[in-house]
Amino acid sequence: MTHWQKSKVGRNKPCPCGSGQKFKKCHGLKNQPALVPPEVLQELQPIEVLERQRVKQQGLGRPIISASVAGTRAVAVGNELYQTKAQTFHEFLWDYIKSVLGSEWGNAELAKAPDKRHPLLNWYQEAAKYINAHIRERGKVHTMPSIGVVSAYLQLAYNLYLIAHNQELGNRLIRRLKQPDQFFPAYYETSIFGALVRAGFELEFEDETDSSTTHCEATATFRKTGRKFSVEAKMRQASTASVDIGRQIKKALRKKAIHARIVFAEINIPELPDSNQQVASLQNILDDIRKRESEMLTTTEPLPSAYVVVTNHPFLYFPDKSVRPWAIAEGFRLPDFGWRATFGSLREALAAREKHQEMFALRNSWEENHEIPTTFDGEIAEFAFGDGPPRLLVGHDYNIPNNEGGNVVGTLMQGVVMPSEKQCFGFYRTKEGKNIIATCPLTDSELAVYERHPDTFFGVPQRPQKGARDALELYDFFYDGYKSSSKENLLKLLKGASDMEALKTLSREELLQTYCERLTIGFFQMPASS
């Protein structure tokens, strides 16, 4: 980030920091105190920042464990240790999958004609051709758009790594992956197991050699709550004309399950997220699920309730395009979960979210952790390997324009990104105690980083600048802002409430929830501005 410009903001204009206050009441205050001493920021906050970034990239499973010594990196996968020359985690995965499936098997498949070869090795060959075409200099890290065939190959490698690192790779799963007629269902199972690991679940695989009874594929335990789920994964064959997955769901629900059920159903269709076709397809899928709810398991027993997660991994339908999988969760005979759920109050909606918190965690992880990490330690790839302008970090000193047309050294106290203008507002403090606002342009690469890591973009933890999509997210916004308030301060904020005496009897947590609930309801009751 270079080419700073002195920026003038009208004192009665909104403050660029996004607080909603006028500039003169916010960062335009004279002798404004420093937000946090720079030396404290530089010593303590980088650790928290790196951990936030790591979780955003890797999810809630066991973290990537690696160390670099004398140009060689050691990577732990479960109880095994791998030595690699890889500079990125992607490079490591490229080699890791070969060691899991066996180079001898892979070379034997490559020796076959493409139409006789295992599909995975065709993916490998096409992915290698694409990657090699984008390498300009051997030994250096290169950036390139990921396409469907590359994503399909690396996603399998990543999910195998996640299973092995957090649980154990069973020989049966490897055997099924190597069998062409079992490959795609097994591939889908690895995708589901990987998603569960990233969302904070522990896996325990069922003994599928036990033919004395039917059973699901795995038991998933959500570490935060200890709640267990019986997991089943079904995949619609591409040759099937209808996208009705009701038959697969019903088949999954007929299996015996000890715990609450999660049924994953892959519809396997050539549609991208947020496309017009997807909206129609999703409506048909949800209608099919609803129709099945009235069907019976036996003449006297209805089909059991379950969480149904409909997924689509369209990588191979778009081998030359950048594509990502999508998913939607719906309740089967669970009226308070999913798209159909309606609530009479915000309190009821919050109670339902608490009741189904494991599935909300899975949904959030699916949205946030869909990319494969590039670095081993949570560092942002563009900053770790890029050769762009220097990064703006809160607490660091920079030369910025002053009022006299020259430059002055200022410590960055806070930064605000304006994506639509492709620039950053920086609030600086000079050694003389003066406050200066200066702007600088942002590259497309920097804007992409900000999109992924808005809360750590400036090297310190801060609240992301984003709007709430619904009442629950607005409630979360208020809760996060007031969660450190004492009971005394919360009562002051609620001063004048008609039920003040009853409010005084609540615990601090109950009072916090009540205050945030009333703020949220009040927001939606505000008249629209003309």
N, C-alpha and C positions, 0 to 999 in steps of 0.2 A: 504494500500500500504506500504510494508516494503521491507527490503533487498535491500537498495539502493546500487548502484555501481558507483564508479567514472568512468566517460566516457571520453575518449579522442577522439577528432574529428580532422582530418587533417585540417590545416589552409586553404588549397586550395580545400577542399571537400565542397559539398553543405551543408549549415547550416541546422541542424535538425529541425529548426523551420518552414521550408517550404517556406521561403521567396523567394527562387530561387537564392539568392546571395551566394557567397563563405563565409565560416565560418569566415574568417579573416575580411570580410567587414561587417559582421552582428553581431552575438552575440560573436564573437571572439575578438571584439575591446577591447583594454585595457581601464579601467576606464569608461566602458560603463555606461551612466546615467540610473538611475532607470526609468522604464517605467511609473509608477504611484506611488506616495508615499503610502507605505503599510497602513498607518493609514487612508488615504482617501478611499482606497479600502475596508477596513474592515467596515467603517461606512456607506458608501453610496451604494455600488454596490450590496450587498445581496438583497436589496429591488427590484432592477431591475431584478436580476437573478431569484428570486422567481416568479415575474410577467411573465417573459419570459417562464419559465417552466409551469406556470399555463395555459397560452394561448396555449402552445404546447400540453398540456394534455386535456384541457377543451374546446378549441376553442374560438370563439368570441361571444358566447352567454353570458347570465347573469352568473357571476361567482358563484361557490358553496359558499353558505353563512352558516357558522357553527361556533360554539364555544364550547369548552370543559370546563366544570365546575364540579369539585369534582367527576371525573370519569364518568360523564354523558355528552353526546354530544347533543347539540341542533342544528338541521338542518332546515333551512328555505327552503320551497318549495313554490314559489309564495308567497301568503299571509298566508300560513299555517306554523306552527312550529311543528316539530317532535322531540321527545326525544328518544335517542337510546344509547345503550351500545357499538355500533359498533366501532371498532378501525380503520377500513378501509371503504372507500366509497363503495366498493363492498359489504361488510356486510350490510351497510345501504340499498343499493338497494335490497338486498335479502329480507329484511323486508318491504321495501317501497311498492313493487309490491303487497304484500299480503294486505296491508291496502287499496290500490287503488281498487283492484278487490274484496276484501272482504273475510275474513277468513271463514265465513259461507259458501259462494259459493265454495271456494277452498276445504274445508273439505268434502262437499257434493259430489264433483267430485271425490275426493280421495277414497271415500267409494265405488265407482263403479268399475267394472272390467276394466282392462286396455283397452280392445277393445271397451268399451262403454264410456270411460272417455274422457273428453275434452283433446286435445293433449297437451295443456300447462301444465296440471298437470302430464302428463307422462314425459314431459321435467323436471319438478321440481323434480320428484322422482328420475330420472336417474342422474340429476345434483347433488342432495343431496347425493346420494350414492357415486358418484365419489369424491366429496369434503370430505366427512367424512372418506373415505379410506385414504386420505392424511393428516389428522390431527393427529399429534403425541402427542400433549399436548394441552389440552383445555385452552383457554384464551390467547394463543400466536398466533401471525400472522404467517401464513405458506405460502410458495410459491409453486405453482404447475403449470404445463402447462395447459392452457385452451383448452378444447376440444369442438367439435361442439355443443353438446347439452347444455353445460354450457354457451357458447357464445350466443346461440340462446335465452336462458332464460334471461340472464343478459342484453343482448342488448335490449330486450323489456322493462325491468325494467328501464334501463337508458334512453331510448327514451321517455317513459311515464314521467319520472322525468323532462327531458328537456322541453317537451311540457308544463307541469304544471308549471315549474319554470319560463318559458319565456312567456307563453301565458295563456292558461287555458285548462284543460282537459274537453272536452265536454262529457256529459252523453251518447250521441249517439255513440261515439267512444268506450267507455267502454262496452256498450251493444253489439256492433258488435264483439268486442274481445271475449266476453263470448259465442257467438253463433258459434258452430263448423263450420257451412257452410260459415260463414263470417270471421272467424278468420284469415286465411292466407292473404286475401286482406287487412284487417285492420292492421294486423301485418306489412305488407309492407308499408302501409301509415305512420305508426309511425316511421319506419326506415327513410323514406324520410323526414318527418318533423324534426326528430332529426338531420339529416345531414344538412338541411337548417339552423337550429338554430346554429349549431356549426360553420357554414360558415359565420355567421353574418347577417342572414336574420331575419326579424320579420314576424310573421304569423298572418293571419286573415282568419279564416275558413268561408267558404261559408255556407249559410243556405240551407242545402240539403233537408229540409222539404218543400221548395218552389218548387212545381211541375209545376209552370206556365212557366218555361223555363229551358233549360239545363245550367249547369254551372260547372266550375272546382271545385276541392276540396278545394283550398285555394288560397289566394293572398299572395305572399312573397315579402316583401320590403327589398331591400339591404340597410342597415343603412348608409353605407359610401356614396352612391350616391343618395339614395332616389328613385331609379328606381324600379318599381313594375312589378311583373310577375304573370301570371295566371298559377297555378300548377295543373297538373293532373298526377295520378299514376295508372299504369296498370300492371297486373301480369299475366304471361303466366301460365296456369294450367300445372301441372306436367304430367298429363295424355295425353297432346297434343303431337303428334309425332314430328311435325315440330318445329324448333326453330325460324321460321319466326315470328317476332313480328309486322310485317307490319299491320296486321289486328287490333291489339290493338292500334297502333299509329294512324291509320286512325280513329278509333272510338273516340279516345281522341281529335283529331283535329276537329271532327264534333261538339264538344261542344262549346257553345258560350264563348268567353273570352274577357275581357275588355283590358287586357294588353298583352305584349309579352308573349309567351307561353313557359313553360318548361314541357316537357312530360317525366316522368320517366317510364321506361319499364323494369320490372324484367323478365329475361329469364328463371330463375329457372331450372338450369341444373347442373349436378354433375361434375363440372370442377373447378380446383383450379387456382389462379392467376399464370400467367407466365408458364402455362403448354403448351405442344405442341398442345393439343386438343383445347386450348383456342384460339390460333392464327387462326386456321381454322374456328372455330365458329365465331369469331369476323369478319373475312372477309366475311363470309356468311351473317351475320347480317347487316353489312354496305352495302353490295350489295342489300339486301332486302329493306333497307331504301332508297337507291338511286332509286330503281325501283318505289317506291311509290310516288316519287316527281312529276311524270308526271300525276298522277291521279287527278281527279276533285272532288271538293266539290259539285258543281252543274254542269249543262250542260255548263255554261258560266264562272264559278268561280273555279279557282284551289284551292287545299288544302292550308291552310295558312302556313306560315313559323313558325318554332319552333326550340327551342333547344331540342334535344333528348338525354337523359342520359340513356344508357343501363346499367343495374346493374345485379349482380348475388350474392345471399346470400346462399351459398351452405352448411350452417351449418349442416342441417339434413341429407345430403348425406354422411357426414363424422362425425358421432356423436362421434367417439372415437379419432379423430385427431384434431390437432391445425389448424384452418382455419380462414381466414378473407374474407370479401366480396370484390368484385372488381367492377369497373365501367369504362365506356368509354363515352365521350360526343361527339356528332356529330351534325352538323347543318342540319336541314331539310329545304331545299330551302334557306339556308344561306351559300353562297359559300365562304365567308371569315372566316368561323369558322369550326373547326373540322379537322379530319384527311385528308380530301381532299383539304383543303385550301392551295393554293400556292401563293407566293408573288414575285414581281419583285425586291424588295429591302428590306433591314432590316427596313427602315423607314415605309414601308407599313405594315410589320409584326407587328411593334410596335403600329402603329395606329389601327390595327385590335384588338390587345390585349387590348388596351385602350377602344375600342368600346364595347368589350365583357368582360370587366373586372369582372363583377359579376360572370360569368361562370368560369372564370379562378380562382377566389377566391373559388368557390365551389369545383373545381377540386383539388386545393391545400389543402383545408381543408379535403377532402376525403382521400388524401394521408397521411396527417399529423395527423389528429385527429381521426383515426379509432379505437384506443384503449380506453377502459373505464378507467377513472382516478382511481387510487388506493388510493391516499391521498386526503384529503379535501382541502388542501391549496396550492397545486402545488409542494410540496416537492417531491423529487425523492424517490420512495418506497424503493429501495435497501439501500439508506442511512438513511431513516427514521426508517426502521424496521430491517435492516440487522445487523449481528454481525461479519462482515468481518473486514479487516484492515482499519485503519483510512483513511479518505478522504484527498487527496491533495488539498489544497486551496491556491490560489495566495494571497500573503500578510502574510502568516503564516510561522512560523519558524519550521525547521526540522533539526535533526541530520543527516548529510551527510558525506561521506568519503572525506578526504582531500588528498593532494599530499604526505603527510608523512605517510600514512598508518593508520592514526587515523580518528577521527571524528571531525566535526566542525559544529557549528550552522549556518544555512543559511536560508535566507528568500526567499521563492519561488516567482520569478518575472514573470515567464511564463512557461507553460507546453505544451508539444506537444505529442500527442498519436500516436504511430506507431502500428496500428491494426495488420498488418501482422507479427510483431515481438512480439506482446502481451506485450508491455512495453511502458513506458513513459519516455521521455526526460524532465528533469526539469532544468531550468536555475535559479540559486540561487545567492544571493548576501550576502556575509558575513558582519559582523559588521565592519570589517576592510576595506570593500570596494572591496573585491576580487570577481570575477565572477567564478562560478564553475558550470559545467554541471554534473549531476548525473542521472542515470537511475534506474528505479525500475520496477518489473514485474507487470502486471495487471491480475486480475482474470477474469474468463469468465463473472461473474456478472458485473464487472466494465466495461468490453468491451461492454456489452449489454447496460449499461447506456450511455456510450459514443456514441453508435450508435443512441440512441434516443435523447440525449441532448448534441451534440458536442459543442454548443456555450456557455454552462454554466457548463461544466464538472468540471472545476477548480474553480467554485464559483464566477467567474467574467464574464461579457459579453465579448465574443470574436468571431471573424469571424470563422465559421466552416471550417475545412480543407476538402473541397470536390470539385470535378470537375464539370464543366458545361456540361449539357447533350446536349445543343443546343445553337444556336447563341443568343437567347433571354436570357438564363440563364447567358451566358458570358457577355452580355450587362449589366445585373443586377449586376454582380460581379464588373464590372468596375464602374457602377453608384454608388454602395454602397461605393466603395473605394474613390471616388472623390466628393461625394455629399456635403462635407463641404468646398470644395475649393472656393475661391473667384473668381470673374470674372477676376481680374488681373492675378491670378496664372493660370487660365485656358488659358488665352491668351498667357502666357509664354510657356505653354505646347504645344500650337498650333503654336509656332513660326516657321516661314518658310513656312506656308501654302500659297498656291497661291491665296486664297481668303481672306487674312487677313483683308482687309478693310471691307469686308462684315461681317466677323466674329465679328468685333468690334461693329457693330450695334445691335447684338443680345443681348437679356437679359441674365442674368447669367444662368437661367434654360435652355434656348435654347442652350447656349454655352456648358453647361454641357452635354446635350443630344447629341449634335453634336460631342463632343470630344469622348464620350463613343461609339457612333456609329462608328466613324472612327477607334478607337482602336479594336473594334470587327471585322470590315471588314478587317483591317490589319492583325489580327491574322489568319483569314481563308485564306488570300492571301499569308501567309508565306510559303516558300517551305518546304516540309517535310524533316526532317533530315535523313541522310543515316545511 
